C-alpha cells in the first residue's frame, strides 16, 4: 500500500515513505499535521493526515502473482503422479491469490474511508 498526497504546486501525487496502515498510525508517527517535500517539484508543504490517500502497490501485486506461479509449479510437481493437477494445482493457488488481493483492496478502502 502506497500513501500519497496531491501537491498543490505541480498537481502530481508524490509518495510518502511510511509503513503506516491507517491514518491514526500515520498521525502517531508523523503528527496530525506534518511537513512533506514533493519529490517532483521539491516544494515543502504542510499537510494534514486527512489529505493523504492510499493506493494499491503494484509491486505487491506482482509479488502475489509470482508467488502464485511458484505455488502452482510446486503443487504440480507434488501432485503430478496422483492425477490432481488441474483441480488442486491451479485451484488452490488462485484461491490464495484472490484472498490476498481482496485483503489488499480492503486495507486501501479502510485507509481512504476513515478520517482523523
CNS distance restraints for C-alpha pairs under 8 A (distance, minus, plus):
assign (resid   1 and name CA) (resid  21 and name CA) 7.96 0.50 0.50
assign (resid   1 and name CA) (resid  54 and name CA) 6.48 0.50 0.50
assign (resid   1 and name CA) (resid  55 and name CA) 5.77 0.50 0.50
assign (resid   1 and name CA) (resid  56 and name CA) 4.88 0.50 0.50
assign (resid   1 and name CA) (resid  57 and name CA) 4.78 0.50 0.50
assign (resid   1 and name CA) (resid  60 and name CA) 7.91 0.50 0.50
assign (resid   1 and name CA) (resid 104 and name CA) 7.51 0.50 0.50
assign (resid   1 and name CA) (resid 107 and name CA) 7.87 0.50 0.50
assign (resid   1 and name CA) (resid 108 and name CA) 6.82 0.50 0.50
assign (resid   2 and name CA) (resid  15 and name CA) 6.68 0.50 0.50
assign (resid   2 and name CA) (resid  16 and name CA) 7.55 0.50 0.50
assign (resid   2 and name CA) (resid  54 and name CA) 5.62 0.50 0.50
assign (resid   2 and name CA) (resid  55 and name CA) 5.27 0.50 0.50
assign (resid   2 and name CA) (resid  56 and name CA) 6.25 0.50 0.50
assign (resid   2 and name CA) (resid  57 and name CA) 5.72 0.50 0.50
assign (resid   3 and name CA) (resid  15 and name CA) 5.77 0.50 0.50
assign (resid   3 and name CA) (resid  16 and name CA) 5.58 0.50 0.50
assign (resid   3 and name CA) (resid  17 and name CA) 7.57 0.50 0.50
assign (resid   3 and name CA) (resid  18 and name CA) 7.59 0.50 0.50
assign (resid   3 and name CA) (resid  52 and name CA) 6.48 0.50 0.50
assign (resid   3 and name CA) (resid  53 and name CA) 5.64 0.50 0.50
assign (resid   3 and name CA) (resid  54 and name CA) 4.51 0.50 0.50
assign (resid   3 and name CA) (resid  55 and name CA) 6.41 0.50 0.50
assign (resid   4 and name CA) (resid  13 and name CA) 5.78 0.50 0.50
assign (resid   4 and name CA) (resid  14 and name CA) 5.63 0.50 0.50
assign (resid   4 and name CA) (resid  15 and name CA) 4.49 0.50 0.50
assign (resid   4 and name CA) (resid  16 and name CA) 5.70 0.50 0.50
assign (resid   4 and name CA) (resid  52 and name CA) 5.52 0.50 0.50
assign (resid   4 and name CA) (resid  53 and name CA) 5.32 0.50 0.50
assign (resid   4 and name CA) (resid  54 and name CA) 6.20 0.50 0.50
assign (resid   4 and name CA) (resid  55 and name CA) 7.55 0.50 0.50
assign (resid   5 and name CA) (resid  13 and name CA) 5.37 0.50 0.50
assign (resid   5 and name CA) (resid  14 and name CA) 6.21 0.50 0.50
assign (resid   5 and name CA) (resid  15 and name CA) 7.01 0.50 0.50
assign (resid   5 and name CA) (resid  16 and name CA) 7.70 0.50 0.50
assign (resid   5 and name CA) (resid  51 and name CA) 6.21 0.50 0.50
assign (resid   5 and name CA) (resid  52 and name CA) 4.63 0.50 0.50
assign (resid   5 and name CA) (resid  53 and name CA) 6.05 0.50 0.50
assign (resid   6 and name CA) (resid  11 and name CA) 6.01 0.50 0.50
assign (resid   6 and name CA) (resid  12 and name CA) 5.81 0.50 0.50
assign (resid   6 and name CA) (resid  13 and name CA) 4.83 0.50 0.50
assign (resid   6 and name CA) (resid  14 and name CA) 7.14 0.50 0.50
assign (resid   6 and name CA) (resid  51 and name CA) 7.75 0.50 0.50
assign (resid   6 and name CA) (resid  52 and name CA) 7.70 0.50 0.50
assign (resid   7 and name CA) (resid  11 and name CA) 5.02 0.50 0.50
assign (resid   7 and name CA) (resid  12 and name CA) 5.55 0.50 0.50
assign (resid   7 and name CA) (resid  13 and name CA) 6.15 0.50 0.50
assign (resid   7 and name CA) (resid  14 and name CA) 7.19 0.50 0.50
assign (resid   7 and name CA) (resid  38 and name CA) 6.62 0.50 0.50
assign (resid   7 and name CA) (resid  45 and name CA) 7.89 0.50 0.50
assign (resid   9 and name CA) (resid  41 and name CA) 7.49 0.50 0.50
assign (resid   9 and name CA) (resid  43 and name CA) 7.57 0.50 0.50
assign (resid  10 and name CA) (resid  40 and name CA) 7.53 0.50 0.50
assign (resid  10 and name CA) (resid  41 and name CA) 6.47 0.50 0.50
assign (resid  12 and name CA) (resid  40 and name CA) 7.54 0.50 0.50
assign (resid  14 and name CA) (resid  38 and name CA) 5.88 0.50 0.50
assign (resid  14 and name CA) (resid  39 and name CA) 5.94 0.50 0.50
assign (resid  14 and name CA) (resid  40 and name CA) 7.07 0.50 0.50
assign (resid  15 and name CA) (resid  39 and name CA) 7.96 0.50 0.50
assign (resid  16 and name CA) (resid  36 and name CA) 7.76 0.50 0.50
assign (resid  18 and name CA) (resid  26 and name CA) 7.80 0.50 0.50
assign (resid  20 and name CA) (resid  25 and name CA) 5.54 0.50 0.50
assign (resid  20 and name CA) (resid  26 and name CA) 5.36 0.50 0.50
assign (resid  21 and name CA) (resid  25 and name CA) 6.65 0.50 0.50
assign (resid  21 and name CA) (resid  26 and name CA) 7.59 0.50 0.50
assign (resid  21 and name CA) (resid 107 and name CA) 7.44 0.50 0.50
assign (resid  21 and name CA) (resid 111 and name CA) 7.06 0.50 0.50
assign (resid  22 and name CA) (resid  26 and name CA) 6.30 0.50 0.50
assign (resid  22 and name CA) (resid 110 and name CA) 7.80 0.50 0.50
assign (resid  22 and name CA) (resid 111 and name CA) 5.28 0.50 0.50
assign (resid  23 and name CA) (resid  27 and name CA) 6.07 0.50 0.50
assign (resid  23 and name CA) (resid  49 and name CA) 6.25 0.50 0.50
assign (resid  23 and name CA) (resid  50 and name CA) 7.25 0.50 0.50
assign (resid  23 and name CA) (resid 111 and name CA) 6.54 0.50 0.50
assign (resid  23 and name CA) (resid 114 and name CA) 7.40 0.50 0.50
assign (resid  23 and name CA) (resid 115 and name CA) 6.80 0.50 0.50
assign (resid  23 and name CA) (resid 116 and name CA) 6.55 0.50 0.50
assign (resid  24 and name CA) (resid  28 and name CA) 6.26 0.50 0.50
assign (resid  24 and name CA) (resid 116 and name CA) 6.48 0.50 0.50
assign (resid  25 and name CA) (resid  29 and name CA) 6.25 0.50 0.50
assign (resid  26 and name CA) (resid  30 and name CA) 5.93 0.50 0.50
assign (resid  26 and name CA) (resid  31 and name CA) 7.17 0.50 0.50
assign (resid  26 and name CA) (resid  32 and name CA) 7.83 0.50 0.50
assign (resid  26 and name CA) (resid  49 and name CA) 7.11 0.50 0.50
assign (resid  27 and name CA) (resid  31 and name CA) 4.29 0.50 0.50
assign (resid  27 and name CA) (resid  32 and name CA) 4.56 0.50 0.50
assign (resid  27 and name CA) (resid  33 and name CA) 7.60 0.50 0.50
assign (resid  27 and name CA) (resid  49 and name CA) 6.36 0.50 0.50
assign (resid  28 and name CA) (resid  32 and name CA) 7.47 0.50 0.50
assign (resid  30 and name CA) (resid  34 and name CA) 6.22 0.50 0.50
assign (resid  32 and name CA) (resid  48 and name CA) 5.88 0.50 0.50
assign (resid  32 and name CA) (resid  49 and name CA) 5.56 0.50 0.50
assign (resid  33 and name CA) (resid  46 and name CA) 6.68 0.50 0.50
assign (resid  33 and name CA) (resid  47 and name CA) 5.42 0.50 0.50
assign (resid  33 and name CA) (resid  48 and name CA) 4.36 0.50 0.50
assign (resid  33 and name CA) (resid  49 and name CA) 6.20 0.50 0.50
assign (resid  34 and name CA) (resid  46 and name CA) 5.62 0.50 0.50
assign (resid  34 and name CA) (resid  47 and name CA) 5.42 0.50 0.50
assign (resid  34 and name CA) (resid  48 and name CA) 6.56 0.50 0.50
assign (resid  34 and name CA) (resid  49 and name CA) 7.84 0.50 0.50
assign (resid  35 and name CA) (resid  44 and name CA) 6.60 0.50 0.50
assign (resid  35 and name CA) (resid  45 and name CA) 5.56 0.50 0.50
assign (resid  35 and name CA) (resid  46 and name CA) 4.54 0.50 0.50
assign (resid  35 and name CA) (resid  47 and name CA) 6.08 0.50 0.50
assign (resid  36 and name CA) (resid  44 and name CA) 5.66 0.50 0.50
assign (resid  36 and name CA) (resid  45 and name CA) 5.42 0.50 0.50
assign (resid  36 and name CA) (resid  46 and name CA) 6.42 0.50 0.50
assign (resid  36 and name CA) (resid  47 and name CA) 6.90 0.50 0.50
assign (resid  37 and name CA) (resid  42 and name CA) 5.84 0.50 0.50
assign (resid  37 and name CA) (resid  43 and name CA) 5.52 0.50 0.50
assign (resid  37 and name CA) (resid  44 and name CA) 4.38 0.50 0.50
assign (resid  37 and name CA) (resid  45 and name CA) 6.29 0.50 0.50
assign (resid  38 and name CA) (resid  42 and name CA) 4.87 0.50 0.50
assign (resid  38 and name CA) (resid  43 and name CA) 5.44 0.50 0.50
assign (resid  38 and name CA) (resid  44 and name CA) 6.48 0.50 0.50
assign (resid  38 and name CA) (resid  45 and name CA) 7.77 0.50 0.50
assign (resid  47 and name CA) (resid  51 and name CA) 6.49 0.50 0.50
assign (resid  48 and name CA) (resid  52 and name CA) 7.57 0.50 0.50
assign (resid  49 and name CA) (resid 116 and name CA) 7.19 0.50 0.50
assign (resid  50 and name CA) (resid 115 and name CA) 5.89 0.50 0.50
assign (resid  50 and name CA) (resid 116 and name CA) 6.49 0.50 0.50
assign (resid  53 and name CA) (resid 111 and name CA) 7.49 0.50 0.50
assign (resid  53 and name CA) (resid 112 and name CA) 5.86 0.50 0.50
assign (resid  54 and name CA) (resid 108 and name CA) 5.56 0.50 0.50
assign (resid  54 and name CA) (resid 109 and name CA) 7.93 0.50 0.50
assign (resid  54 and name CA) (resid 111 and name CA) 6.37 0.50 0.50
assign (resid  54 and name CA) (resid 112 and name CA) 6.12 0.50 0.50
assign (resid  55 and name CA) (resid 108 and name CA) 6.07 0.50 0.50
assign (resid  56 and name CA) (resid  60 and name CA) 7.99 0.50 0.50
assign (resid  56 and name CA) (resid 104 and name CA) 7.01 0.50 0.50
assign (resid  56 and name CA) (resid 105 and name CA) 7.06 0.50 0.50
assign (resid  56 and name CA) (resid 108 and name CA) 6.55 0.50 0.50
assign (resid  57 and name CA) (resid  61 and name CA) 6.58 0.50 0.50
assign (resid  58 and name CA) (resid  62 and name CA) 6.25 0.50 0.50
assign (resid  59 and name CA) (resid  63 and name CA) 6.22 0.50 0.50
assign (resid  60 and name CA) (resid  64 and name CA) 6.25 0.50 0.50
assign (resid  61 and name CA) (resid  65 and name CA) 6.30 0.50 0.50
assign (resid  61 and name CA) (resid 101 and name CA) 7.43 0.50 0.50
assign (resid  62 and name CA) (resid  66 and name CA) 6.11 0.50 0.50
assign (resid  63 and name CA) (resid  67 and name CA) 5.96 0.50 0.50
assign (resid  64 and name CA) (resid  68 and name CA) 6.11 0.50 0.50
assign (resid  64 and name CA) (resid  97 and name CA) 6.47 0.50 0.50
assign (resid  64 and name CA) (resid 100 and name CA) 7.52 0.50 0.50
assign (resid  64 and name CA) (resid 101 and name CA) 7.92 0.50 0.50
assign (resid  65 and name CA) (resid  69 and name CA) 6.28 0.50 0.50
assign (resid  65 and name CA) (resid  97 and name CA) 7.24 0.50 0.50
assign (resid  66 and name CA) (resid  70 and name CA) 6.21 0.50 0.50
assign (resid  67 and name CA) (resid  71 and name CA) 6.07 0.50 0.50
assign (resid  68 and name CA) (resid  72 and name CA) 6.11 0.50 0.50
assign (resid  68 and name CA) (resid  93 and name CA) 5.46 0.50 0.50
assign (resid  68 and name CA) (resid  94 and name CA) 6.83 0.50 0.50
assign (resid  68 and name CA) (resid  96 and name CA) 7.82 0.50 0.50
assign (resid  68 and name CA) (resid  97 and name CA) 6.47 0.50 0.50
assign (resid  69 and name CA) (resid  73 and name CA) 6.26 0.50 0.50
assign (resid  69 and name CA) (resid  93 and name CA) 7.90 0.50 0.50
assign (resid  70 and name CA) (resid  74 and name CA) 6.14 0.50 0.50
assign (resid  71 and name CA) (resid  75 and name CA) 6.02 0.50 0.50
assign (resid  71 and name CA) (resid  89 and name CA) 7.97 0.50 0.50
assign (resid  71 and name CA) (resid  93 and name CA) 6.18 0.50 0.50
assign (resid  72 and name CA) (resid  76 and name CA) 5.98 0.50 0.50
assign (resid  72 and name CA) (resid  89 and name CA) 5.30 0.50 0.50
assign (resid  72 and name CA) (resid  90 and name CA) 5.92 0.50 0.50
assign (resid  72 and name CA) (resid  93 and name CA) 6.14 0.50 0.50
assign (resid  73 and name CA) (resid  77 and name CA) 6.29 0.50 0.50
assign (resid  73 and name CA) (resid  89 and name CA) 7.69 0.50 0.50
assign (resid  74 and name CA) (resid  78 and name CA) 6.36 0.50 0.50
assign (resid  75 and name CA) (resid  79 and name CA) 5.98 0.50 0.50
assign (resid  75 and name CA) (resid  85 and name CA) 7.89 0.50 0.50
assign (resid  75 and name CA) (resid  88 and name CA) 7.58 0.50 0.50
assign (resid  75 and name CA) (resid  89 and name CA) 5.12 0.50 0.50
assign (resid  76 and name CA) (resid  80 and name CA) 5.49 0.50 0.50
assign (resid  76 and name CA) (resid  85 and name CA) 5.73 0.50 0.50
assign (resid  76 and name CA) (resid  89 and name CA) 5.31 0.50 0.50
assign (resid  79 and name CA) (resid  83 and name CA) 6.62 0.50 0.50
assign (resid  79 and name CA) (resid  84 and name CA) 5.85 0.50 0.50
assign (resid  79 and name CA) (resid  85 and name CA) 6.05 0.50 0.50
assign (resid  79 and name CA) (resid  89 and name CA) 7.44 0.50 0.50
assign (resid  80 and name CA) (resid  84 and name CA) 7.00 0.50 0.50
assign (resid  80 and name CA) (resid  85 and name CA) 6.01 0.50 0.50
assign (resid  84 and name CA) (resid  88 and name CA) 5.74 0.50 0.50
assign (resid  84 and name CA) (resid  89 and name CA) 7.02 0.50 0.50
assign (resid  85 and name CA) (resid  89 and name CA) 5.08 0.50 0.50
assign (resid  85 and name CA) (resid  90 and name CA) 7.31 0.50 0.50
assign (resid  86 and name CA) (resid  90 and name CA) 5.78 0.50 0.50
assign (resid  86 and name CA) (resid  91 and name CA) 7.38 0.50 0.50
assign (resid  87 and name CA) (resid  91 and name CA) 5.52 0.50 0.50
assign (resid  87 and name CA) (resid  92 and name CA) 7.90 0.50 0.50
assign (resid  88 and name CA) (resid  92 and name CA) 5.58 0.50 0.50
assign (resid  89 and name CA) (resid  93 and name CA) 6.97 0.50 0.50
assign (resid  90 and name CA) (resid  94 and name CA) 6.23 0.50 0.50
assign (resid  91 and name CA) (resid  95 and name CA) 6.09 0.50 0.50
assign (resid  92 and name CA) (resid  96 and name CA) 6.26 0.50 0.50
assign (resid  93 and name CA) (resid  97 and name CA) 6.13 0.50 0.50
assign (resid  94 and name CA) (resid  98 and name CA) 6.17 0.50 0.50
assign (resid  95 and name CA) (resid  99 and name CA) 6.37 0.50 0.50
assign (resid  96 and name CA) (resid 100 and name CA) 6.26 0.50 0.50
assign (resid  97 and name CA) (resid 101 and name CA) 6.12 0.50 0.50
assign (resid  98 and name CA) (resid 102 and name CA) 6.03 0.50 0.50
assign (resid  99 and name CA) (resid 103 and name CA) 6.24 0.50 0.50
assign (resid 100 and name CA) (resid 104 and name CA) 6.30 0.50 0.50
assign (resid 101 and name CA) (resid 105 and name CA) 6.30 0.50 0.50
assign (resid 102 and name CA) (resid 106 and name CA) 6.13 0.50 0.50
assign (resid 103 and name CA) (resid 107 and name CA) 6.23 0.50 0.50
assign (resid 104 and name CA) (resid 108 and name CA) 6.45 0.50 0.50
assign (resid 105 and name CA) (resid 109 and name CA) 6.10 0.50 0.50
assign (resid 106 and name CA) (resid 110 and name CA) 5.98 0.50 0.50
assign (resid 107 and name CA) (resid 111 and name CA) 6.17 0.50 0.50
assign (resid 108 and name CA) (resid 112 and name CA) 6.24 0.50 0.50
assign (resid 109 and name CA) (resid 113 and name CA) 5.98 0.50 0.50
assign (resid 110 and name CA) (resid 114 and name CA) 6.22 0.50 0.50
